[in-house]
Amino acid sequence: MTQAASRQWVNSGPGSVLPGLLLAALIAALAFGLRHIPGIGVLSPLILAILIGMAFHNLIGTPAIARPGTSFSVKRVLRAGIILLGLQLTAQQVIAVGGIGGALIVATLLATFAFTTWLGRMLRVEAGLTQLIAAGSSICGASAVIATNTVTRARDEDVAYAVACVTIFGSLSMVLMPLVGGLLDMGPHAFGLWTGASIHEIAQVVAAAYARGQEAGEFGTIAKLTRVMMLAPMVLGLGVLASRRLRRDGGEADRAVPPVPWFVLGFVAMVGLASTGWVPEATVHVTTDITQFLLATALAAMGLETDMRKLAEEGLRPALLGAGAWVFISLFSLALILFLA
């Protein structure tokens, strides 16, 4: 092996990944610690991680030595987290929602994604960013944004913008929905279904649904987890569409690897494993914490690669898109629930 080849092997080996991976993991750990502070705990560790990462990058600067590790975290650590996310879901939970509830969730998801895509074109928002906001709004917030980005391959600034949108508007839902549910005198089943079908983040759903009682909280959580299960077919579908675009474009694109995220099959396999009941109850909290930590590490790495100046260049139109998606999913799901009640 030549000296040049030796240096190339060292630079591409695990050692080059370690500094950035450790930095992202430390930020994730800090995010988990901060959630215990009153007032900050309303934000999930995922949101805190990307905010801290962005602050570090834009105020201090991400060291060049950390770049390989942040790239590794955004790609490999992210995929591991999404696969483990499947352990939080079971087929039995979907059955508990019922046929009507399941159909309502699917209809709301598809309608919101279609509406957001259309509104993005009307507002002339870049297609990749539109898909990220659509996925985050219609499925499960930050987790859906970063999973969808494995297909859209948008800029880190776009990912940060989409995460910011679903965080802000999901937080508004968390505060406003219990008030609206009280004014409309919604029962626990109906209110839980509304929160689970429309609020972006799982933590936000839990906070909003349990504000109306234990029964509403439990059903809202189950409805939300059922909605999260739609992440796999949605991302696979987007991958197939992206693959077709590559073939249609011709030239070099014909020889490109289709961007179908096969790691999503690992997600589905974990759902199947959780559904068998073979996973010990005592390990559920451990695997959930590990999953959240891996996703927080990936988001911290994204923050460490996000330039706020580029984020500001996006302007207000993506924010209007996020607001439109939030209003649509909230009112559309509420209308369906009131109609079916």
C-alpha positions in Angstrom: 0.0 0.0 0.0 1.4 3.4 -1.0 1.8 6.2 1.5 -1.0 8.2 -0.3 -3.3 5.2 -0.2 -2.5 4.8 3.5 -3.5 8.4 4.2 -6.7 8.0 2.2 -7.6 4.8 4.2 -7.0 6.6 7.5 -9.0 9.6 6.4 -12.0 7.4 5.4 -11.8 5.1 8.4 -13.8 5.1 11.6 -11.3 7.6 13.2 -12.3 10.4 10.9 -16.0 9.8 11.8 -15.5 9.8 15.5 -15.1 13.6 16.3 -18.3 14.7 14.5 -20.2 11.7 15.8 -19.2 12.5 19.4 -20.1 16.2 18.9 -23.5 15.3 17.6 -24.1 12.7 20.4 -23.0 15.3 23.0 -25.5 17.8 21.7 -28.2 15.1 21.7 -27.4 14.2 25.3 -27.6 17.9 26.2 -31.0 18.1 24.5 -32.2 15.1 26.6 -31.0 16.9 29.7 -32.6 20.2 28.9 -36.1 18.6 28.6 -36.2 18.3 32.3 -36.1 22.0 32.8 -39.6 23.5 33.3 -40.8 25.3 30.2 -38.3 23.7 27.9 -39.8 20.2 28.4 -42.6 21.1 26.0 -40.1 20.7 23.2 -39.0 17.2 22.2 -35.3 16.3 22.4 -35.3 16.1 18.6 -36.3 19.7 18.3 -33.8 20.8 21.0 -31.0 18.9 19.3 -31.4 20.6 15.9 -31.7 24.0 17.6 -28.6 23.5 19.6 -26.7 22.2 16.6 -27.7 25.2 14.6 -26.7 27.6 17.3 -23.3 25.9 17.7 -22.6 26.0 13.9 -23.7 29.6 13.4 -22.2 31.1 16.6 -19.1 29.0 17.0 -18.6 27.1 13.8 -18.5 23.4 13.2 -14.8 22.3 13.0 -13.6 20.8 9.7 -12.5 17.6 11.6 -16.2 17.0 12.6 -17.6 17.1 9.1 -17.2 13.4 8.2 -18.9 12.5 11.5 -21.8 14.8 11.0 -22.3 13.4 7.5 -22.2 9.9 8.9 -24.8 10.8 11.5 -27.2 12.3 9.0 -27.0 9.2 6.9 -26.2 6.1 8.9 -27.3 7.0 12.4 -30.6 8.4 11.0 -31.4 5.1 9.3 -30.7 3.1 12.4 -33.1 5.4 14.4 -35.9 5.0 11.8 -35.6 1.2 11.8 -35.8 1.1 15.6 -38.8 3.5 15.5 -40.8 0.5 14.3 -40.5 -1.2 17.7 -42.9 1.5 19.1 -45.7 0.3 16.9 -47.8 -2.8 16.7 -50.5 -4.1 14.4 -52.8 -4.4 17.5 -52.6 -0.7 18.0 -53.9 -0.1 14.5 -56.8 -2.6 15.1 -57.6 -0.7 18.3 -58.2 2.5 16.3 -60.9 0.7 14.3 -61.8 0.7 10.7 -63.4 4.2 10.6 -60.7 5.7 12.7 -58.0 4.2 10.5 -59.7 5.3 7.3 -60.0 8.8 8.8 -56.3 8.9 9.5 -55.4 7.7 6.1 -57.8 10.1 4.4 -56.4 13.0 6.4 -52.8 12.1 5.7 -53.3 11.8 1.9 -55.5 14.9 1.7 -53.0 17.0 3.7 -50.0 15.8 1.6 -51.9 16.5 -1.7 -53.0 19.9 -0.5 -49.6 20.9 0.8 -48.0 19.8 -2.5 -50.5 21.9 -4.5 -50.1 24.9 -2.2 -46.3 24.6 -2.5 -46.6 25.0 -6.3 -49.0 27.9 -5.9 -46.6 29.7 -3.5 -43.6 28.7 -5.8 -41.8 26.9 -2.9 -39.0 24.6 -4.1 -40.3 21.0 -4.7 -37.9 19.3 -2.2 -38.8 21.7 0.6 -42.5 21.3 -0.2 -42.3 17.5 0.1 -40.5 17.8 3.5 -43.1 20.2 4.9 -45.9 18.0 3.5 -44.4 14.8 5.0 -43.8 16.5 8.4 -47.3 18.0 8.5 -49.2 14.9 7.4 -47.3 12.1 9.2 -45.1 12.6 12.2 -43.2 15.9 12.4 -39.4 15.9 12.5 -39.1 12.1 12.1 -41.0 12.2 8.9 -39.0 15.2 7.6 -35.7 13.5 8.1 -37.0 10.2 6.7 -38.4 11.8 3.6 -35.2 13.6 3.0 -33.5 10.3 2.3 -35.5 10.4 -0.9 -35.8 14.2 -1.6 -32.1 14.8 -0.8 -32.8 18.4 0.0 -30.3 20.8 1.6 -29.8 20.7 5.3 -31.2 24.2 5.4 -34.5 22.9 3.9 -34.6 20.2 6.5 -34.1 22.7 9.3 -36.8 25.0 7.8 -39.3 22.1 7.6 -38.5 20.9 11.1 -39.0 24.5 12.4 -42.4 24.7 10.6 -43.8 21.4 12.1 -42.4 22.4 15.5 -44.0 25.8 15.6 -47.4 24.8 14.3 -47.5 21.5 16.1 -46.9 23.4 19.3 -49.8 25.8 18.5 -52.0 22.7 18.1 -50.8 21.4 21.5 -52.0 24.6 23.2 -55.1 25.4 21.2 -56.7 22.0 20.6 -57.6 21.3 24.2 -59.4 24.6 24.3 -61.3 24.0 21.1 -62.1 20.4 22.2 -63.7 21.9 25.4 -65.7 24.5 23.5 -67.0 21.8 21.1 -67.7 19.4 24.1 -65.9 16.6 22.2 -65.9 13.2 23.9 -62.6 11.6 24.8 -62.6 9.2 21.8 -63.3 11.9 19.3 -60.9 14.4 20.8 -58.1 11.7 21.1 -58.7 10.8 17.4 -58.5 14.5 16.4 -55.2 15.1 18.1 -53.7 11.8 16.9 -54.8 12.5 13.3 -53.6 16.1 13.1 -50.9 17.2 15.5 -47.4 16.8 14.1 -45.1 15.4 16.9 -45.9 12.4 19.2 -44.9 14.4 22.3 -47.2 17.2 21.2 -50.1 14.7 20.8 -49.5 13.2 24.2 -49.5 16.7 25.9 -52.6 17.8 24.1 -54.6 14.6 24.3 -54.0 14.0 28.0 -55.1 17.5 28.8 -58.6 16.2 28.2 -58.3 13.1 30.4 -56.7 9.7 30.6 -59.0 8.0 28.0 -58.5 10.8 25.5 -54.7 10.7 26.1 -54.5 6.9 25.5 -56.6 6.9 22.4 -54.8 10.0 21.0 -51.4 8.3 21.4 -52.6 5.1 19.7 -54.1 7.1 16.8 -50.8 9.0 16.4 -48.8 5.8 16.4 -51.1 4.4 13.8 -50.4 7.5 11.7 -46.6 7.1 12.2 -47.0 3.6 10.7 -47.9 5.3 7.4 -44.3 6.6 7.3 -43.1 3.4 5.6 -45.4 3.3 2.6 -45.2 7.1 2.2 -41.4 7.2 2.0 -41.3 4.1 -0.2 -43.9 5.7 -2.6 -41.8 8.9 -2.8 -38.8 6.7 -3.5 -40.5 5.0 -6.4 -41.7 8.3 -7.9 -38.1 9.7 -7.6 -36.8 6.6 -9.3 -39.2 7.1 -12.2 -38.1 10.7 -12.6 -34.5 9.5 -12.9 -35.4 7.1 -15.6 -37.6 9.7 -17.4 -34.7 12.2 -17.4 -32.5 9.8 -19.2 -28.7 10.2 -19.6 -26.6 9.6 -16.5 -29.8 9.4 -14.4 -30.7 6.0 -16.1 -27.6 4.5 -14.5 -28.2 6.1 -11.1 -29.2 4.0 -8.1 -32.9 4.4 -7.6 -33.4 6.3 -4.3 -35.8 3.8 -2.8 -35.0 3.8 1.0 -34.8 0.1 1.6 -34.0 0.7 5.3 -37.8 1.4 5.6 -38.2 -2.3 5.2 -36.3 -2.6 8.4 -38.8 -0.3 10.0 -41.7 -2.6 8.8 -39.8 -5.6 10.1 -39.5 -4.0 13.6 -43.3 -3.3 13.5 -43.8 -7.0 12.8 -41.5 -8.0 15.6 -43.2 -5.7 18.1 -46.6 -7.1 17.0 -45.6 -10.7 17.9 -45.3 -9.8 21.6 -41.8 -11.3 21.8 -40.2 -8.0 22.8 -40.1 -7.9 26.6 -42.1 -5.1 28.2 -39.2 -4.1 30.3 -37.1 -3.2 27.2 -39.7 -1.0 25.6 -38.6 2.2 27.5 -34.9 1.4 26.7 -35.5 0.9 23.0 -37.6 4.0 22.9 -34.9 6.1 24.5 -32.3 4.6 22.2 -34.4 5.4 19.2 -35.0 9.0 20.3 -31.3 9.4 21.0 -30.3 8.2 17.6 -32.8 10.5 15.9 -31.7 13.4 18.1 -28.0 12.7 17.2 -28.9 12.8 13.4 -30.8 16.1 13.9 -28.0 17.6 15.9 -25.7 16.7 13.0 -28.1 18.4 10.6 -28.0 21.5 12.8 -24.2 21.4 12.7 -24.4 21.6 8.9 -27.1 24.3 8.7 -26.2 27.9 7.8 -28.8 30.3 9.1 -28.0 32.8 6.3 -29.1 30.2 3.7 -32.1 29.4 5.8 -33.1 33.1 5.8 -32.8 33.1 2.0 -35.9 30.8 1.9 -38.1 33.8 2.8 -41.6 33.7 4.2 -43.3 31.5 1.5 -42.3 28.2 3.1 -43.6 29.5 6.4 -46.9 30.3 4.8 -46.9 26.8 3.3 -46.4 25.3 6.8 -49.2 27.4 8.1 -51.5 26.4 5.3 -50.7 22.7 5.9 -51.4 23.1 9.6 -54.7 24.8 9.1 -55.8 22.3 6.5 -55.0 19.2 8.5 -56.6 20.6 11.7 -59.9 21.6 10.0 -60.1 18.6 7.6 -59.7 16.0 10.3 -62.1 17.9 12.6 -64.7 18.1 9.9 -64.4 14.3 9.3 -64.7 13.5 13.0 -67.8 15.8 13.5 -69.4 14.4 10.4 -68.9 10.8 11.5 -69.8 11.4 15.1 
